[in-house]
Amino acid sequence: MIWSGEVFWTYLTDPRIVAAAGVTILVATAAQAAATVIGFGLALGLRSGVAAVRWAVGAYVWLFRGTPPLVQLLLVYFGLPQFGLRLTVLQAGLLCLSLYGAAYMAEIVRAALAAIDRGQVEAARSMGFSRTETMRSILLPQALRLVLPPFGNEFASMMRTTSLLSVISFEELLRATNMIINQTFRPLELYAVAALWYLAMATVWMAVQAVLERRAALDPPPGGGLARFLRRSPPSLTGQGSS
């Protein structure tokens, strides 16, 4: 028999598969969260006024975007022990996924910040906003809307990329699937189960992302911090004379 529907439906809800799918979501979430934080810092580095910082961050982005994540994972997990640093499969996986994702998030955040009208920054600074206040009140609210769609794509990609961790024997969805295949010798049905789980996770996330984007679109116009500042400023600061 080429295809067994019984095998497919039996393992679709197998506790080992369900648990492994949960592990995949947790690892992807943790890695994407770390990648976002690191990527934000890298994006600021790419916009730094210090040339050495821009070059260093640019080299990082070039390196991690230009090499396959699988090679990076193998270098970390099998290469670092030669320097006396041995990581667990979870530590190596999270480290590599986070650093790899950060390179892409850095470009996403940098592009979002660059798309904001420079005049808003100059207006905020002229009214006494510090760099931190300008970033928090003016840039970030607007950048968030621009970052959200590509961020969603990156997280969906991260969930798929976790499958690479099976190479170092981390028991995520693909690894659990391979282990069951070794017992049942039914690769067609089991890989179909894994594919359906990946598709289901991506579909749920796309629905969540759509809701987030709709809510972001319904929020008050970005740059609220500057707008509030202008509303409470004296008329002379806003360029309006008193009648």
C-alpha positions as CSV (number, residue, x, y, z in Angstrom):
1,M,0.0,0.0,0.0
2,I,1.5,3.3,-1.1
3,W,-0.6,5.5,1.2
4,S,-2.2,4.6,4.5
5,G,-4.9,7.1,5.7
6,E,-5.0,5.2,9.0
7,V,-1.3,5.8,9.7
8,F,-1.7,9.5,8.7
9,W,-4.7,10.2,11.0
10,T,-3.2,8.1,13.8
11,Y,0.0,10.1,14.0
12,L,-1.5,13.5,13.2
13,T,-2.6,13.7,16.8
14,D,0.1,11.5,18.3
15,P,1.2,13.0,21.7
16,R,4.8,13.0,20.6
17,I,4.0,15.0,17.4
18,V,1.7,17.4,19.3
19,A,4.4,17.9,22.0
20,A,7.1,18.5,19.4
21,A,5.0,21.0,17.6
22,G,4.6,22.9,20.9
23,V,8.4,22.8,21.4
24,T,8.8,24.2,17.9
25,I,6.5,27.1,18.7
26,L,8.2,27.9,22.0
27,V,11.7,27.8,20.4
28,A,10.6,29.9,17.5
29,T,9.0,32.5,19.8
30,A,12.1,32.7,22.1
31,A,14.5,32.9,19.1
32,Q,12.4,35.6,17.3
33,A,12.0,37.6,20.5
34,A,15.8,37.6,21.0
35,A,16.4,38.3,17.3
36,T,14.1,41.3,17.5
37,V,15.9,42.8,20.5
38,I,19.3,42.2,19.0
39,G,18.2,43.4,15.6
40,F,16.9,46.7,17.1
41,G,20.3,47.3,18.6
42,L,22.0,46.4,15.4
43,A,19.7,48.7,13.5
44,L,20.8,51.6,15.7
45,G,24.3,50.6,15.0
46,L,23.7,50.8,11.3
47,R,22.5,54.4,11.8
48,S,25.3,55.3,14.1
49,G,27.4,58.4,13.4
50,V,30.5,56.5,14.2
51,A,31.9,54.9,11.0
52,A,33.6,52.0,12.9
53,V,30.3,51.0,14.5
54,R,28.5,51.0,11.1
55,W,31.2,48.9,9.5
56,A,31.2,46.4,12.4
57,V,27.4,46.0,12.4
58,G,27.4,45.9,8.6
59,A,30.0,43.1,8.7
60,Y,27.8,41.2,11.1
61,V,24.7,41.5,8.9
62,W,26.7,40.6,5.8
63,L,28.1,37.5,7.5
64,F,24.9,36.1,8.9
65,R,22.7,36.9,5.9
66,G,25.3,35.5,3.5
67,T,25.9,32.1,5.1
68,P,23.3,29.3,5.5
69,P,21.8,29.0,9.0
70,L,22.6,25.2,8.9
71,V,26.3,25.9,8.4
72,Q,26.2,28.5,11.3
73,L,24.5,25.9,13.5
74,L,27.1,23.2,12.7
75,L,29.9,25.7,13.3
76,V,28.6,26.6,16.8
77,Y,27.6,23.1,17.9
78,F,30.5,21.2,16.6
79,G,33.1,23.9,16.3
80,L,33.0,25.7,19.6
81,P,33.9,22.6,21.6
82,Q,37.4,22.8,20.0
83,F,37.8,26.1,21.9
84,G,36.5,24.5,25.1
85,L,33.0,25.8,24.9
86,R,30.4,23.1,24.7
87,L,26.7,24.2,24.4
88,T,23.6,22.0,24.8
89,V,21.5,21.4,21.7
90,L,18.9,23.9,23.0
91,Q,21.6,26.6,23.8
92,A,23.2,26.1,20.4
93,G,19.9,26.2,18.6
94,L,18.6,29.3,20.3
95,L,21.9,31.1,19.9
96,C,22.1,30.4,16.1
97,L,18.5,31.1,15.4
98,S,18.6,34.4,17.3
99,L,21.8,35.7,15.7
100,Y,20.7,34.6,12.3
101,G,17.2,36.2,12.7
102,A,18.8,39.4,14.2
103,A,20.7,40.1,10.9
104,Y,17.4,40.2,9.1
105,M,15.5,42.2,11.8
106,A,18.3,44.7,11.8
107,E,17.7,45.5,8.1
108,I,13.9,45.6,8.7
109,V,14.1,48.0,11.6
110,R,16.8,50.1,9.8
111,A,14.6,50.5,6.7
112,A,11.5,51.3,8.8
113,L,13.4,54.1,10.7
114,A,14.8,55.4,7.5
115,A,11.4,55.7,6.0
116,I,10.2,58.1,8.6
117,D,10.3,61.8,7.6
118,R,13.5,63.3,9.0
119,G,11.6,66.6,9.5
120,Q,9.7,65.0,12.4
121,V,13.0,64.2,14.2
122,E,14.3,67.7,13.7
123,A,11.0,69.2,14.9
124,A,11.1,67.1,18.0
125,R,14.7,68.0,18.8
126,S,14.0,71.7,18.2
127,M,11.2,71.5,20.9
128,G,13.5,69.9,23.5
129,F,12.9,66.2,23.0
130,S,16.0,64.2,23.9
131,R,17.2,61.4,21.6
132,T,15.5,58.8,23.8
133,E,12.2,60.7,23.9
134,T,12.3,61.2,20.1
135,M,12.9,57.5,19.6
136,R,10.2,56.4,22.1
137,S,7.5,59.0,21.2
138,I,8.1,59.8,17.5
139,L,10.1,57.1,15.7
140,L,9.1,53.8,17.4
141,P,5.3,54.2,17.1
142,Q,5.6,54.9,13.3
143,A,8.3,52.3,12.8
144,L,6.2,49.6,14.5
145,R,3.6,49.8,11.7
146,L,6.2,49.5,9.1
147,V,8.0,46.6,10.9
148,L,4.9,44.5,11.6
149,P,4.3,42.9,8.2
150,P,8.0,41.9,7.6
151,F,8.2,40.8,11.3
152,G,5.3,38.5,10.8
153,N,7.0,37.0,7.7
154,E,10.2,36.5,9.8
155,F,8.4,34.7,12.6
156,A,6.7,32.4,10.1
157,S,10.1,31.7,8.6
158,M,11.6,31.2,12.0
159,M,9.1,28.4,12.8
160,R,10.2,26.6,9.6
161,T,13.9,27.2,10.3
162,T,13.6,25.4,13.6
163,S,13.5,22.2,11.6
164,L,17.3,22.6,11.1
165,L,17.8,21.8,14.8
166,S,16.9,18.2,14.0
167,V,20.4,17.9,12.6
168,I,21.9,18.3,16.1
169,S,19.3,15.9,17.6
170,F,17.1,18.6,19.2
171,E,13.6,17.1,19.5
172,E,11.4,19.6,17.7
173,L,8.8,18.6,15.2
174,L,11.0,17.3,12.4
175,R,13.2,15.3,14.8
176,A,10.2,13.7,16.4
177,T,8.8,12.8,13.0
178,N,12.1,11.2,11.9
179,M,12.2,9.2,15.1
180,I,8.7,7.8,14.5
181,I,9.6,7.0,10.9
182,N,12.5,4.9,12.1
183,Q,10.0,2.9,14.0
184,T,7.2,2.7,11.5
185,F,9.0,2.9,8.1
186,R,6.2,5.1,6.8
187,P,7.9,8.2,5.6
188,L,5.2,9.4,3.3
189,E,2.5,9.6,5.9
190,L,4.7,10.9,8.7
191,Y,6.3,13.7,6.6
192,A,2.8,14.6,5.4
193,V,1.8,14.9,9.1
194,A,4.8,17.2,9.8
195,A,4.0,19.3,6.7
196,L,0.4,19.7,7.9
197,W,1.5,20.8,11.3
198,Y,4.0,23.4,9.9
199,L,1.2,24.6,7.6
200,A,-1.3,24.8,10.5
201,M,1.2,26.8,12.7
202,A,1.9,29.2,9.9
203,T,-1.8,29.6,9.1
204,V,-2.7,30.4,12.7
205,W,0.2,32.9,12.9
206,M,-1.0,34.6,9.6
207,A,-4.4,35.0,11.2
208,V,-2.9,36.6,14.3
209,Q,-0.7,38.8,12.2
210,A,-3.7,40.0,10.2
211,V,-5.5,41.0,13.5
212,L,-2.4,42.8,14.7
213,E,-2.0,44.7,11.5
214,R,-5.7,45.7,11.5
215,R,-5.4,46.9,15.1
216,A,-2.3,48.9,14.3
217,A,-4.2,50.5,11.4
218,L,-7.0,51.6,13.7
219,D,-4.7,53.1,16.3
220,P,-4.3,56.9,16.5
221,P,-1.9,58.4,14.0
222,P,1.7,57.7,14.9
223,G,3.9,60.4,16.3
224,G,1.4,61.0,19.1
225,G,4.1,62.1,21.5
226,L,5.0,65.1,19.3
227,A,1.3,65.8,18.6
228,R,0.5,66.0,22.3
229,F,3.6,68.1,22.9
230,L,2.5,70.6,20.2
231,R,-1.1,70.7,21.5
232,R,0.1,71.6,25.0
233,S,2.8,74.1,23.8
234,P,2.3,77.8,23.8
235,P,0.9,79.2,20.5
236,S,4.2,80.7,19.6
237,L,5.9,77.3,19.5
238,T,3.3,75.9,17.1
239,G,3.6,78.8,14.8
240,Q,0.2,80.1,15.6
241,G,-0.3,83.6,16.9
242,S,-2.8,84.5,19.5
243,S,-5.9,86.2,18.4
